[in-house]
Amino acid sequence: MPRFTKNQALVDHIGARLKRERDAQGLSQRELARRVYGGLADGTITKYEKGEHGPSIESLCLLALALGLEPADMLPTREELQALFPS
């Protein structure tokens, strides 16, 4: 089984995008957490935005839905990925 390492730059990128989208909609972290289907624990959005840990694929999709976005909108572009994962 392959080992995956946490790419902090990717986690930070997703957190920054989440914060930008949340701020653009005038939502508090708590309001966004409550909008997510099933809800998120208090502090989860803070942890994502600070890069303490990244959301799971399921959480990323639910966050995008709560923000009215496509899940792909939360992810880096191809060019950004190449910068995050240089060959």
C-alpha positions in Angstrom: 0.0 0.0 0.0 1.5 3.4 -0.9 2.3 5.9 1.8 0.9 9.4 1.5 2.5 12.3 3.2 0.6 15.4 4.3 1.4 18.2 1.9 1.0 21.3 4.2 1.0 23.6 1.2 -2.1 21.8 -0.1 -3.9 21.9 3.3 -3.1 25.6 3.5 -4.3 26.3 0.0 -7.7 24.6 0.7 -8.0 26.4 4.0 -7.3 29.8 2.4 -9.8 29.1 -0.4 -12.4 28.1 2.2 -11.8 31.3 4.2 -12.0 33.5 1.0 -15.3 31.9 -0.1 -16.8 32.1 3.4 -15.8 35.7 3.8 -17.2 36.6 0.4 -20.6 35.3 1.5 -20.5 37.1 4.8 -20.7 33.9 6.8 -19.1 33.3 10.2 -17.3 30.0 10.8 -20.1 28.9 13.0 -22.8 29.7 10.4 -20.9 27.8 7.7 -20.4 24.8 10.1 -24.2 24.8 10.7 -25.0 24.9 7.0 -23.0 21.7 6.3 -25.3 18.7 6.0 -25.1 16.9 9.4 -23.3 19.9 10.8 -19.7 20.2 11.8 -18.3 20.5 15.3 -17.5 24.0 16.6 -13.9 24.8 15.7 -13.7 22.5 12.6 -13.8 25.4 10.2 -11.2 27.2 12.2 -8.9 24.2 12.0 -9.4 23.9 8.2 -8.7 27.6 7.7 -5.6 27.7 9.9 -4.2 24.6 8.1 -4.2 22.5 11.2 -5.8 19.7 9.2 -7.5 19.4 5.8 -11.1 18.3 5.2 -11.8 14.8 4.1 -13.2 14.4 0.5 -16.7 14.0 2.0 -16.3 17.2 4.1 -14.8 19.1 1.2 -17.8 18.2 -1.0 -20.3 19.1 1.8 -18.5 22.4 2.4 -18.7 23.2 -1.3 -22.4 22.3 -1.3 -23.0 24.6 1.7 -21.2 27.4 -0.1 -23.1 26.8 -3.4 -19.8 25.8 -5.2 -18.6 22.9 -7.1 -16.2 20.7 -5.1 -13.5 21.5 -7.8 -13.8 25.2 -6.9 -12.2 24.3 -3.5 -9.2 22.6 -5.1 -6.1 24.0 -6.7 -5.9 24.6 -10.4 -3.5 22.4 -12.5 -0.9 25.2 -12.4 -1.2 25.5 -8.6 -0.9 21.8 -8.2 2.3 21.8 -10.2 3.7 24.4 -7.9 2.6 22.4 -4.8 3.9 19.1 -6.1 7.1 19.9 -8.1 8.5 16.9 -10.0 
